[in-house]
Amino acid sequence: MKKNLFLTRAFWGVVFTLFLAVEPKLEELERKRFTLSDWLNIAGAIASSALVMMDFHAENSKMYTPRWLPGRNSDSENESN
């Protein structure tokens, strides 16, 4: 049975981990101006989270994404490499 990528435990684990990584930086925004280093830390956390989810989706043929997003759709046939 195929599963929507956004309804998996792995996706929500990545979302919560990303929140825990970014939240302290956002808290600092109230106290000071962001530096380039702050922006790079946030961008790095977002990019690494996206790469983890892209790899998870690529390795699991039972995962699909909605039609408006890149990746396999729910009605796509498995293509052999």
C-alpha positions in Angstrom: 0.0 0.0 0.0 1.4 3.4 -1.0 1.7 6.2 1.6 1.7 9.9 1.3 5.2 11.1 2.2 3.8 13.9 4.4 1.9 11.4 6.5 4.9 9.3 7.5 6.6 9.3 10.9 9.9 10.1 9.2 8.5 13.3 7.7 7.1 14.5 11.0 10.4 13.5 12.8 12.3 15.7 10.4 9.8 18.5 10.8 10.1 18.5 14.6 13.9 18.1 14.5 14.0 21.1 12.1 11.9 23.1 14.5 14.2 22.3 17.4 17.2 23.3 15.4 15.7 26.6 14.1 13.7 27.7 17.2 16.7 29.0 19.3 17.8 31.2 16.3 14.3 32.6 15.9 14.2 33.4 19.7 17.4 35.4 19.2 15.7 37.5 16.6 13.7 39.2 19.3 16.9 40.2 21.1 19.3 41.2 18.3 19.7 41.5 14.5 20.5 38.4 12.6 24.0 38.0 11.3 25.1 36.2 8.2 26.1 33.3 10.4 22.6 33.1 11.9 21.1 33.0 8.4 23.6 30.3 7.3 22.7 28.2 10.3 19.0 28.3 9.5 19.6 27.7 5.8 21.8 24.7 6.6 19.2 23.2 8.9 16.5 23.6 6.2 18.7 22.3 3.4 19.8 19.2 5.4 16.2 18.4 6.3 15.2 18.7 2.7 18.0 16.4 1.6 17.0 13.8 4.2 13.4 13.8 3.0 14.4 13.6 -0.7 16.6 10.6 0.1 13.9 8.9 2.1 11.4 9.4 -0.8 13.9 8.2 -3.4 14.7 5.0 -1.4 11.1 4.1 -0.6 9.1 3.2 -3.7 5.9 3.0 -1.6 6.1 6.7 -0.9 4.4 9.3 -3.1 3.9 13.1 -3.1 0.9 15.1 -4.2 0.7 15.9 -8.0 1.7 19.5 -7.5 5.1 18.5 -5.9 8.1 16.9 -7.6 8.4 13.1 -7.1 6.3 10.1 -7.6 2.5 10.5 -7.8 0.2 8.0 -6.2 -0.7 6.5 -9.6 2.9 6.4 -11.0 4.2 3.0 -12.1 7.5 1.9 -10.6 10.3 2.5 -13.1 13.2 0.1 -13.2 16.7 1.6 -13.5 
